[in-house]
Amino acid sequence: MNASEFSDAFISAARSHGDGSEIGNSTLANQSYDKLINVVHKYRLKYGPERELVLPLLSHENSSIRTWAALFSLPIDEKLAIHTLSSVSKEPGIIGFSAKITLAEWNRGVLKIP
């Protein structure tokens, strides 16, 4: 899996997770979560940290993609990731709520990044 394939797969899975979450389709959301984590872990095994690949996704137009990118960016660029999560957390709906909880758990020091 090269960088382009990683980005495409990450974007697809993160978008699908957000779609499933927004419509209340837990099967779609859970399958998309599994795909997303699998993509990240496969890339890490072959190339190491995905850090240079997730940072550009912090400015993606899709809130779910920005939220997932921010989660994986917290150990890399905490300030930028927190800014992204704070911005998304102001949006209505489940994605905004998810960003708010992610940020709160990070601030409490209990967030585990997959």
N, C-alpha and C positions, 0 to 999 in steps of 0.2 A: 504494500500500500504506500503510494507516494503522497506528497503533500496535497496535490490536487484531489486525489481520491479521498484522502482524509477529510478535507474541507467539504467536499460534496456529500460524503456519507454523514458527517457531523451535522451539516445543515439539514439534510433530509430527515434524519432521526429526531433532531431537536424540534423541527417544524411539526413533524408528525406527532411528537409527544404533546406539544402545545395544542394542536388541533384536537387530539383525543381528550386532553384535560378540559378544554373549553366546552366540548359537547357532552362531557360526562361519560365518555367511552373508556372505561378503565382498561379494557383489553387492549385497545389501540395504544393508550398511554403507556401501559406496562411493557408491551412488546417494543415500543419505540425507545423506552428507557433502556431495555436490555440491549437493543441495537446500538444505542449511543455509547453505552459503557463498553460494549465489545469493540467498537471502533477505536475508542480512546486507548483501551488496553492493548489491542493489536498494534497500534502505532507505537506505543511506548515500548513494547517488547522488541520491535524491529529497529526503531530509530532513537529511542529515548524520549524525554519529555516533549510534549506537544506545544510547548510554550509559544514558539514563534507562529504557530498556526491558529491559536485561539484568540490572540489579542486583536487581530483585524476584525473578528466577528463581533466584537463589542459594539461596533457601529452598524451592524446589520439592521435592516428595517423591521425585521420580525422580532417581536418582544421575547418570544420563547427562545429563539436562537441567541439573543443578547443575554438572556438570563443564564442559559447553560454555559455560554462562553465566559460569563462573569464568574460562575462557580469555579470553573477550571482555571481561571485567571487569578483568583484570590492569592495563591501562594507566589504568583509571578509578579503581578503589579497590583498590589492590594488597593492602592488609592484609586486607580482607574476602575477596577472591578467594583469597588464599593460605590463609586459614582454611578456606574451603570446600574447596579442593583437598586440604588436609591431612586434613580430616574424611573426604572420600570415599576418599582413598588408604588408609585403614584398613579399608575394606570388602573382602571377598573377591571374586575374579573379575576379569574383564578391565576393567571400569569403574574399579575401585579401582586396578588397575595403571596404567591410562591416566592417571588423576589423579596418581599418584605420578611418572610419567615427565614429565608436563606441568610439574609443580612443579619437578622436578629440572632440566629444560631451562631453565625461567624463571630459576632460581637461578644457573645457569651462564651466563646471558646469551645463549643461542643460540636461544631459542624465537622463532619467527616467527608472529605472529598473522595469520591470513588476512584 
